[in-house]
Amino acid sequence: MTVESQPIADDVPASPQDAGRTVTRERRKIWLRRGLIALAVIVALPFVLTVAYAVIPPPISNVMILRLFTGNGLNKDWVSLDRISPNLPRAVISSEDARFCDHSGVDWVELQGVIDGVLNDEEDPVRGASTIPMQTAKNLFLWDGRQFIRKGLEIPLAIWMDLVWPKRRMIEIYLNIVEWAPGVYGAEAAAQHHFKKPAAKLTKREAALLAAVLPNPIKRNAGKPSKRVNRIASRILARMSGMGPYLTCLDP
């Protein structure tokens, strides 16, 4: 007598171990999708906010938020460019970004110097490379520091900002969000903090002093300048006198 073989069922229940591994894989896929979505939102948000900030003042910057965690206060007061003395944008551009009106967010001449400095193993290859659009991108959406990864993020953001915003809007936002003393942000708060006057009343010398402290507003003081800050301010004043033809992008 022959014994007939029984067909093997296709729907044999999985073991508890197999079922557990399947659930784990599905959970990983779900969290991976969520992570990718979150990353896409984080990457896209600055580009979307740039469009919004073309017409509305940024309520706060990323650097302001990060500074709060280090114990600094938050003293800021937004004012339009028309309520800031023209001496201040002239001084800041003379000091920080002389080709501001000519480039499209990134000064490729200075950036080439950075690349050459890296290739030549110079100790400080990032000096002079940041334009005002790049610094605005850093303050609004990124963080302080000299990491090359941050520089890499600054470049596309700066180009996008320069494409979306007129130059007057760019300098207006920068002057309103940059730090001028620990916890003091924007031209109006800086003028009141250092000189007890509104930003509209800043003299050439006071504007040059404010520009002189921008590289290190934590240690430098525009209201009580050191000899070094005074020397830097004097050099900025000298540059300002010849900047007229290079600032036509600030004309109303």
Secondary structure as GFF3:
##gff-version 3
##sequence-region A 1 252
A	DSSP	alpha_helix	16	52	.	.	.	ID=ss1
A	DSSP	alpha_helix	62	68	.	.	.	ID=ss2
A	DSSP	beta_strand	75	76	.	.	.	ID=ss3
A	DSSP	three_ten_helix	81	83	.	.	.	ID=ss4
A	DSSP	alpha_helix	87	96	.	.	.	ID=ss5
A	DSSP	alpha_helix	108	119	.	.	.	ID=ss6
A	DSSP	alpha_helix	132	141	.	.	.	ID=ss7
A	DSSP	alpha_helix	148	164	.	.	.	ID=ss8
A	DSSP	alpha_helix	167	177	.	.	.	ID=ss9
A	DSSP	beta_strand	179	181	.	.	.	ID=ss10
A	DSSP	beta_strand	184	185	.	.	.	ID=ss11
A	DSSP	alpha_helix	187	195	.	.	.	ID=ss12
A	DSSP	three_ten_helix	199	201	.	.	.	ID=ss13
A	DSSP	alpha_helix	204	213	.	.	.	ID=ss14
A	DSSP	alpha_helix	227	240	.	.	.	ID=ss15
A	DSSP	three_ten_helix	244	246	.	.	.	ID=ss16
A	DSSP	three_ten_helix	248	250	.	.	.	ID=ss17
###
